[in-house]
Structure formats: C-alpha cells, structure tokens
Amino acid sequence: DAVAVVPPEYFPGAPLASLLCRCSRVFVADGVQYSRQSLQNRCRIRTPDGALWLSIPLLRGQSTAPIRAVTLSEDQAWRVRHRKSLAFNYRSSPYYEFYAAQLDNVLEKPTTGLADITVASMRLMAEMLETPVEIVRLSHRIPDAGSELHSISWIASLDAAQKASGQKGGVIDGRDWSAHAVELFDRLVYRQVFPGFVSGLSALDLILNRGPIARELLDEIGRNVRLRA
C-alpha cells in the first residue's frame, strides 16, 4: 500500500486529491514553515466570472511559524462567506445538495488552528471520494519533531514520515507528485456549473459536478503520473 507525505491544502486541488485516492496512508507535513500565497489556507472555486479564491484569514506575524502553530484570525466571518460562496456558485451543480451538510460541518467546526481546518477539509474530500485513506498529521506521530514554534524542513518531514510509516519502501513525495501531475490535470476538461472551463480549481469543483465519477477521473490521470527515479 502506498504511503505519501504531503503539504496541507485547504480543500485540495486535483493533483493532491488523486494522491489521496492512490494511498492507504497520507502524512500531512504540518511542521513545515507556513507559506503565504500557497494553498495551505486557500482554494479556488468556479464562479460565473471565472475563479474565486476562498481564503482563511490568519493572525498577523506568523510568516515564520510552522503550520501546526499558525492560528486563525479572531474574525470568524470567513466561515459564513465560504459557506455562502459555495452555496451560491454550486447550488445548481448536480451533487451540491448531496454534500452540502458535510461541507457545512467542516466549515462550522469551532477550530482555532490552521492545521485543524485544513486537515479536516482533506479528510472530508477523501470521504467524498470514497477512498479509505488514513490522513495523519505528522506532528501527532513524531512528537519530538521540534518545539511548537520550531519548523522542520521538507526533507526532515520526508524522513519522519518514512520512520512513522514503518515500511521498507520509500514514501511518495507529495510536492514532487503535484509538480508532475499538475500539467496532466490541467488537460482534464469536464462540464462545470457555468459556461466555459476553468482549470486549477479545488477538486471540490470536480466532485460537485461529477459526483462518484470524480474518483475514476482522478485515478485514471493519477496512473499516468511519473515521478523522478
């Protein structure tokens, strides 16, 4: 069974979603340094005008903190904005009503840490894709990975995941996977809720438009991803 270590993503894009379908266990590297303008606290959804970023606001001054220590802004209105944006833009999609309650449960859950909400969104996506992958925060398996305010490198995260996996084979590098998969998934075209097609969205878009077929599409493209030897 494949094991991977991945950066946290808020409602991941198709490359990472395909890796969730491929693995039996995924370690989320929540000990690496938070990166602005990444997918760690935001995702893109489809709108009539193209694409819209849904961003989780964070307290200022955390640019050097590990993701596990990053806290959300005290302004919790973003939860309502994200719920309303998803409802407004996807209520006419074939599968929004089927998944709406699950989405609301994640967005309404009272969390204060970025890693909490991000990992919850990843676990929900795995559930929506009906893949039995176990998603584990790496810091919960490697308690001595550093102090709460100390970040570890990506290489250290890979090493820690290897030790935590307890298997002889190496773990899949999620960043490497996404870098090789993104071009393949940019070619994936399907009917979206509004005319035309926009790529580079959260895999939520694929799921809400294609439902159970989404996993088949992710699996099909994921089989063509070729990583470095």
C-alpha positions as CSV (number, residue, x, y, z in Angstrom):
1,D,0.0,0.0,0.0
2,A,1.3,3.4,-1.0
3,V,2.2,6.0,1.7
4,A,2.8,9.7,1.0
5,V,3.8,12.8,2.8
6,V,2.0,16.0,1.6
7,P,1.8,19.7,2.4
8,P,-1.5,20.6,3.9
9,E,-4.0,22.1,1.4
10,Y,-7.4,23.7,2.1
11,F,-9.9,21.6,0.0
12,P,-7.0,20.3,-2.2
13,G,-6.7,20.6,-5.9
14,A,-7.0,17.7,-8.2
15,P,-3.3,16.6,-8.1
16,L,-3.3,16.1,-4.3
17,A,-6.8,14.7,-4.4
18,S,-5.6,12.0,-6.8
19,L,-2.8,11.1,-4.4
20,L,-5.4,10.6,-1.6
21,C,-7.1,8.1,-3.9
22,R,-3.8,6.3,-4.5
23,C,-2.6,5.9,-0.9
24,S,-3.6,3.9,2.1
25,R,-2.0,6.5,4.4
26,V,-1.1,10.1,3.9
27,F,1.1,12.1,6.4
28,V,0.3,15.8,6.4
29,A,3.6,17.8,6.9
30,D,2.2,20.3,9.4
31,G,5.7,21.0,10.9
32,V,7.0,22.9,7.8
33,Q,7.0,26.6,7.7
34,Y,3.8,28.4,6.7
35,S,4.0,29.8,3.2
36,R,2.0,32.8,2.1
37,Q,0.3,32.7,-1.3
38,S,0.1,28.9,-1.1
39,L,-2.8,26.5,-0.9
40,Q,-2.3,26.0,2.8
41,N,-5.1,28.4,3.7
42,R,-7.0,29.0,0.4
43,C,-8.6,27.3,-2.5
44,R,-10.1,28.3,-5.9
45,I,-13.7,27.7,-6.9
46,R,-15.7,28.4,-10.0
47,T,-17.9,31.4,-10.4
48,P,-19.8,33.0,-13.3
49,D,-16.9,35.4,-13.8
50,G,-14.1,32.7,-13.7
51,A,-12.4,31.7,-10.5
52,L,-12.6,32.9,-6.9
53,W,-10.1,32.4,-4.1
54,L,-11.6,31.3,-0.8
55,S,-9.0,32.4,1.8
56,I,-8.9,31.6,5.6
57,P,-7.8,34.8,7.4
58,L,-4.9,34.3,9.8
59,L,-3.4,36.4,12.7
60,R,-0.6,38.6,11.5
61,G,3.0,37.9,12.3
62,Q,3.1,34.2,11.6
63,S,5.1,34.1,8.4
64,T,7.9,32.1,10.0
65,A,5.8,29.8,12.2
66,P,5.3,26.1,11.4
67,I,1.8,25.3,10.1
68,R,0.8,23.4,13.2
69,A,1.3,26.6,15.3
70,V,-0.5,29.0,12.9
71,T,-3.8,30.4,14.3
72,L,-6.8,31.7,12.6
73,S,-8.0,35.3,12.7
74,E,-10.4,36.2,15.5
75,D,-12.8,37.3,12.8
76,Q,-14.7,34.1,12.1
77,A,-17.0,35.6,9.5
78,W,-14.9,33.9,6.8
79,R,-16.8,30.7,7.6
80,V,-20.1,32.2,6.6
81,R,-18.5,33.7,3.5
82,H,-17.1,30.4,2.4
83,R,-20.4,28.6,3.0
84,K,-22.4,31.3,1.1
85,S,-19.9,31.3,-1.8
86,L,-20.1,27.5,-2.2
87,A,-23.9,27.6,-2.0
88,F,-24.3,30.5,-4.4
89,N,-21.9,29.1,-7.0
90,Y,-22.6,25.4,-6.7
91,R,-26.3,25.1,-5.7
92,S,-27.2,24.2,-9.3
93,S,-24.4,21.7,-9.7
94,P,-25.6,18.0,-9.8
95,Y,-24.2,17.0,-6.4
96,Y,-24.0,20.1,-4.2
97,E,-27.1,19.2,-2.2
98,F,-25.8,15.7,-1.6
99,Y,-22.6,17.0,0.0
100,A,-23.8,20.4,1.4
101,A,-24.3,19.2,5.0
102,Q,-20.8,17.7,5.1
103,L,-19.2,20.9,3.8
104,D,-21.1,22.9,6.4
105,N,-20.0,20.6,9.2
106,V,-16.3,21.2,8.4
107,L,-16.8,25.0,8.0
108,E,-18.8,25.3,11.2
109,K,-16.5,23.3,13.4
110,P,-15.0,25.6,16.1
111,T,-11.3,25.4,15.4
112,T,-8.6,27.9,16.0
113,G,-5.6,26.3,14.3
114,L,-4.9,26.4,10.5
115,A,-3.8,22.7,10.5
116,D,-7.1,21.7,12.2
117,I,-9.3,23.1,9.5
118,T,-7.0,22.2,6.6
119,V,-6.7,18.5,7.6
120,A,-10.5,18.4,8.3
121,S,-11.1,19.6,4.7
122,M,-8.7,16.9,3.4
123,R,-10.4,14.2,5.3
124,L,-13.8,15.3,4.1
125,M,-12.5,15.3,0.5
126,A,-11.3,11.7,1.0
127,E,-14.7,10.8,2.3
128,M,-16.4,12.5,-0.6
129,L,-14.2,10.5,-3.0
130,E,-15.0,7.3,-1.0
131,T,-11.3,6.4,-0.6
132,P,-10.3,4.8,2.7
133,V,-7.0,6.6,3.1
134,E,-5.9,7.4,6.6
135,I,-4.8,11.0,6.9
136,V,-2.5,11.7,9.8
137,R,-0.8,14.9,11.0
138,L,2.9,14.2,11.0
139,S,3.4,16.1,14.3
140,H,1.0,13.8,16.0
141,R,3.2,10.8,15.1
142,I,6.5,12.4,15.6
143,P,6.1,14.4,18.9
144,D,9.8,15.2,19.1
145,A,9.8,16.9,15.7
146,G,10.6,20.3,17.4
147,S,9.1,22.8,19.7
148,E,5.7,24.3,19.0
149,L,7.3,27.3,17.4
150,H,10.1,25.4,15.6
151,S,9.5,24.4,11.9
152,I,11.2,21.5,10.3
153,S,12.4,21.2,6.7
154,W,10.6,19.3,3.9
155,I,13.4,16.8,3.9
156,A,13.0,16.2,7.6
157,S,9.3,15.7,7.1
158,L,10.0,13.0,4.5
159,D,12.4,11.3,6.8
160,A,9.9,11.5,9.7
161,A,7.1,10.1,7.5
162,Q,9.4,7.2,6.5
163,K,10.1,6.3,10.1
164,A,6.4,6.7,11.0
165,S,5.3,4.5,8.1
166,G,7.2,1.5,9.4
167,Q,7.6,0.1,5.9
168,K,10.7,-0.7,3.9
169,G,9.8,1.2,0.7
170,G,10.0,5.0,0.5
171,V,7.1,7.3,0.8
172,I,5.8,9.3,-2.1
173,D,6.9,13.0,-2.0
174,G,3.6,14.9,-2.3
175,R,5.2,18.0,-3.6
176,D,7.0,16.1,-6.3
177,W,3.8,14.3,-7.2
178,S,1.8,17.6,-7.5
179,A,4.6,19.2,-9.6
180,H,4.4,16.3,-12.1
181,A,0.6,15.9,-12.0
182,V,-0.5,19.5,-12.4
183,E,0.1,19.6,-16.2
184,L,-1.9,16.3,-16.7
185,F,-4.8,17.6,-14.6
186,D,-4.8,20.9,-16.5
187,R,-5.9,18.8,-19.5
188,L,-8.8,17.4,-17.7
189,V,-12.0,19.1,-19.0
190,Y,-15.5,18.4,-17.8
191,R,-18.8,20.2,-17.7
192,Q,-18.7,22.9,-15.0
193,V,-21.7,24.7,-13.5
194,F,-21.1,27.8,-15.6
195,P,-20.3,28.0,-19.4
196,G,-16.7,27.5,-20.4
197,F,-14.0,25.7,-18.4
198,V,-11.6,27.0,-15.8
199,S,-8.6,24.8,-14.7
200,G,-6.6,24.8,-11.5
201,L,-9.6,24.7,-9.1
202,S,-10.2,22.8,-5.9
203,A,-11.1,19.2,-6.6
204,L,-14.4,20.2,-4.9
205,D,-15.4,21.5,-8.3
206,L,-14.9,18.1,-9.9
207,I,-16.7,16.3,-7.1
208,L,-19.7,18.6,-7.0
209,N,-20.1,18.4,-10.8
210,R,-19.3,14.7,-11.4
211,G,-20.0,13.0,-8.1
212,P,-18.9,9.3,-8.0
213,I,-17.2,9.7,-11.4
214,A,-14.7,12.1,-9.9
215,R,-12.6,9.4,-8.3
216,E,-12.5,7.4,-11.5
217,L,-11.2,10.5,-13.4
218,L,-8.6,11.2,-10.7
219,D,-7.5,7.6,-10.7
220,E,-7.2,7.5,-14.5
221,I,-4.9,10.5,-14.7
222,G,-3.1,9.6,-11.5
223,R,-1.9,6.4,-13.1
224,N,0.0,8.4,-15.7
225,V,2.0,10.5,-13.2
226,R,5.7,9.6,-13.5
227,L,7.9,10.7,-10.6
228,R,11.7,11.0,-10.7
229,A,13.6,7.8,-10.0
